[in-house]
Amino acid sequence: MFMPTAEEKKRLLRGTIPRARKLGVDDTLRGWSWSSPPLLSPYEVPLGLSEVANAYCASGRAIYARRVLGAEPEPNEKMLLGGALHAALRDWTVHAKKILYNCGAGNPEEAMREIRGFPEPDLPEARVLVRYEADAIEFRLREALSQFPRIKTDALVAQVLPVTLGQMLDGAFLGLSRHLSTDLLNLGEPCILNIIFNDQKRDFHPLTLAGYALVLEAVYEFPVDVGVTVYANLEDDRLHIEREFTVLGDELRMEFIEIRDEKQRMVADELDPGPCEGCEEWCSK
């Protein structure tokens, strides 16, 4: 799911990454400049990154209700499904990596038998997801072994599963929560990965990529210029995947910081923005 197709990889390597390098990023908008404006947080309100980046509640009152009024939202059906699918994907990825390390590069047939022996999830959508990933890794495994017949085990795992799911990050440098978690894809350089299940494209989705790029730069002090949003929609036992690559430039980074400041001020000064159209009951009280 997270690995780009050959055509997407070509567009990424020949288009998106060179464009990102050409545009560049102002050093004041790199995460390692967290101690100076505009990245320096003016409020001591450590919001979660999703609270800053997401705009499912257009007015932001969901944050006010939760942070100021102490209201606790009930997770809706889409949130529960997304959480279950992310958990299934993480568990399967750990399982597959363990098997590959145990079997080594010299025994791909046994590795695939054991990888396909992953316990079948109860959720139908998760079963579709796991079957897709098993088919995908078998193709990548055979491709890697045919291209690099002398490849060693560790390099093979990095070649077929170059992903870290649930990377923990401390967002305190940017005035965010100290307990952030993101997914990373290594395509020669680190790439922020945001997997979204059963949702349409929304204008604010790239803000999540920009936010995590800033946090990674603040923590590890290496540049992150590109992110990818994976839209995974499951319907009638079929998985449809669309990947959208984003250049994490100045404008997107500044928009994230401005929204962070605005939402932190709303909480710090207890400014009620009022409910938005279609606001859920817990939020509009």
C-alpha positions in Angstrom: 0.0 0.0 0.0 2.7 2.4 0.9 5.1 1.5 -1.9 4.8 3.6 -5.0 4.3 1.9 -8.4 7.2 2.0 -10.9 5.4 5.0 -12.7 4.9 6.8 -9.4 8.5 6.2 -8.3 9.7 7.7 -11.6 7.5 10.8 -11.2 8.7 11.1 -7.6 12.4 10.8 -8.5 12.3 12.8 -11.7 9.6 15.3 -10.8 8.6 15.8 -7.1 11.9 15.5 -5.4 13.9 17.6 -7.9 11.1 20.2 -7.8 11.4 20.3 -4.0 15.1 20.7 -4.1 14.8 23.5 -6.7 12.2 25.4 -4.7 14.1 24.9 -1.4 12.9 25.9 2.1 13.7 29.1 3.9 15.9 28.1 6.9 13.6 29.9 9.3 10.9 27.4 8.3 13.0 24.3 8.9 12.1 22.5 12.1 15.6 23.0 13.5 14.8 26.7 13.8 12.3 26.0 16.5 13.8 28.4 19.0 13.1 31.5 16.8 10.0 33.0 15.2 7.9 32.1 13.3 8.4 28.5 14.6 8.7 29.5 18.2 5.4 28.7 19.9 3.9 31.8 21.6 1.7 29.7 23.9 2.2 26.8 26.3 -0.6 24.7 24.9 0.8 21.4 23.7 -1.8 20.3 21.1 -1.7 17.1 19.2 -0.6 17.4 15.6 -3.9 16.2 14.3 -5.7 18.8 16.3 -3.7 21.5 14.5 -3.7 20.0 11.0 -7.3 18.5 10.7 -10.2 20.7 9.9 -13.1 18.2 10.0 -14.6 20.6 12.5 -14.3 23.8 10.4 -14.5 26.3 13.2 -12.2 24.4 15.5 -14.7 24.2 18.3 -14.0 20.5 18.7 -10.7 21.5 20.2 -12.3 24.2 22.4 -14.9 21.7 23.6 -12.3 19.1 24.5 -9.5 21.3 25.8 -11.5 24.1 27.5 -14.8 22.6 28.4 -13.5 19.1 29.1 -16.0 17.4 26.7 -15.1 13.9 25.6 -16.0 12.9 22.0 -17.4 9.5 21.2 -15.4 8.0 18.3 -17.6 7.7 15.2 -17.7 4.6 12.9 -15.1 6.0 10.5 -12.7 6.7 13.3 -13.1 3.2 14.8 -12.6 1.6 11.3 -9.5 3.7 10.6 -8.0 2.9 13.9 -8.6 -0.9 13.5 -7.1 -0.9 10.0 -4.0 1.1 11.0 -3.5 -1.4 13.9 -3.9 -4.4 11.5 -1.4 -2.9 9.1 1.1 -2.2 11.9 0.7 -5.8 13.2 1.1 -7.3 9.8 4.2 -5.2 9.0 5.9 -6.3 12.2 5.0 -9.9 11.5 6.3 -9.8 8.0 9.6 -8.2 9.0 10.1 -10.8 11.8 9.6 -13.6 9.3 12.0 -12.1 6.7 14.7 -11.7 9.3 14.1 -15.3 10.7 14.1 -16.9 7.2 16.8 -14.8 5.7 17.3 -14.0 2.0 18.0 -17.6 1.1 14.6 -19.0 1.9 11.9 -16.8 0.2 9.4 -19.7 -0.2 9.3 -20.5 3.5 9.2 -16.8 4.3 6.1 -16.3 2.1 4.4 -19.3 3.6 4.9 -17.9 7.1 4.0 -14.4 6.1 0.7 -15.7 4.7 0.2 -17.5 8.0 -0.6 -14.2 9.7 -3.7 -14.7 11.9 -6.8 -13.7 9.9 -8.4 -10.5 11.4 -12.0 -10.5 12.5 -12.8 -7.3 10.5 -13.6 -8.0 6.8 -11.9 -4.8 5.7 -8.7 -5.8 7.6 -8.7 -9.2 5.9 -8.8 -7.5 2.5 -6.0 -5.2 3.6 -3.8 -8.1 4.9 -4.3 -10.2 1.7 -3.3 -7.2 -0.4 -0.2 -6.6 1.5 0.8 -10.3 1.4 0.4 -10.3 -2.4 2.4 -7.0 -2.7 5.3 -8.2 -0.6 5.6 -11.4 -2.5 6.0 -9.5 -5.7 8.6 -7.1 -4.2 10.4 -10.0 -2.6 10.8 -11.9 -5.8 11.7 -8.7 -7.7 14.4 -7.8 -5.2 15.9 -11.3 -5.3 15.9 -11.5 -9.1 17.5 -8.0 -9.3 20.0 -8.5 -6.5 20.7 -12.3 -6.1 23.5 -11.7 -3.6 21.4 -9.4 -1.3 21.7 -10.0 2.4 18.9 -10.3 4.9 18.9 -6.8 6.4 19.2 -5.1 3.0 16.4 -7.3 1.7 14.1 -6.2 4.5 15.0 -2.6 3.8 14.3 -3.1 0.1 10.9 -4.8 0.3 9.5 -3.1 3.5 11.2 0.3 3.7 8.7 1.6 6.2 8.4 2.5 9.9 4.9 2.6 11.2 4.2 4.4 14.5 7.5 6.3 14.8 7.3 8.1 18.1 8.3 11.8 18.2 8.5 14.6 20.8 6.7 17.6 19.4 7.7 19.9 22.4 10.2 21.8 20.3 7.3 23.1 18.2 4.9 23.6 21.1 3.1 20.3 20.3 2.4 17.1 22.3 5.4 15.2 23.5 3.7 11.9 22.3 3.3 12.2 18.6 3.4 9.2 16.2 3.8 9.1 12.5 4.7 6.7 9.6 7.8 7.0 7.6 8.8 5.7 4.1 12.4 5.5 3.1 12.8 6.2 -0.7 16.5 7.2 -0.6 15.5 10.0 1.8 12.9 10.1 4.5 9.4 10.7 3.3 6.4 11.4 5.7 3.6 8.8 5.1 0.0 9.6 6.0 -2.4 6.7 5.3 -6.1 7.6 5.2 -8.8 5.0 5.1 -12.2 5.5 3.4 -12.1 9.3 3.1 -12.1 11.7 0.2 -9.3 14.1 -0.6 -9.5 17.3 1.5 -7.5 20.5 1.3 -6.1 20.3 4.8 -4.6 16.8 4.5 -1.2 18.1 3.3 -0.9 20.0 6.6 -0.3 16.8 8.5 2.7 16.1 6.2 4.1 19.6 6.8 3.6 19.3 10.6 5.4 16.0 10.9 8.2 17.3 8.6 8.8 20.2 11.0 8.8 17.9 14.0 11.3 15.4 12.4 13.5 18.3 11.4 13.4 19.7 15.0 14.2 16.3 16.6 16.8 14.9 14.1 18.0 18.0 12.2 17.8 16.6 8.7 15.7 18.0 5.9 12.3 16.5 5.0 11.1 17.9 1.7 8.4 15.4 0.5 5.4 13.6 1.9 2.9 11.2 0.5 -0.8 10.8 1.4 -2.1 7.3 0.7 -5.9 7.2 0.2 -7.0 3.7 0.7 -10.7 3.0 0.1 -12.2 -0.4 0.8 -15.5 -1.4 -0.8 -17.0 -4.7 -1.8 -13.9 -6.7 -0.8 -11.8 -4.5 -3.0 -9.0 -2.1 -2.1 -8.5 1.1 -4.2 -5.3 3.0 -3.6 -4.3 6.5 -4.7 -1.1 8.1 -3.6 -0.6 11.9 -3.7 3.0 13.3 -3.3 3.4 16.7 -1.8 6.3 19.2 -1.8 6.6 20.5 1.7 7.5 24.0 0.9 7.4 27.4 2.7 3.8 28.1 2.1 2.5 24.9 3.5 4.8 25.0 6.5 3.8 28.6 7.3 0.1 27.7 7.0 0.6 24.9 9.6 2.4 27.3 12.0 -0.3 30.0 11.6 -3.1 27.5 12.3 -1.1 26.2 15.3 -0.8 29.7 16.8 -4.5 30.4 16.1 -5.7 27.2 17.8 -3.3 27.5 20.7 -4.6 31.1 21.3 -8.2 29.8 21.2 -7.4 27.4 24.0 -5.1 29.6 26.1 -7.5 32.6 26.0 -10.6 30.4 26.1 -12.1 31.9 23.0 -15.2 30.0 21.9 -15.3 30.0 18.1 -18.9 28.7 18.0 -20.2 25.5 16.4 -19.8 24.9 12.7 -22.5 23.6 10.4 -23.0 19.9 11.0 -21.2 20.1 14.4 -21.7 16.9 16.5 -23.8 17.1 19.6 -20.9 16.8 22.1 -19.1 19.6 20.4 -22.0 22.1 20.0 -23.1 22.1 23.6 
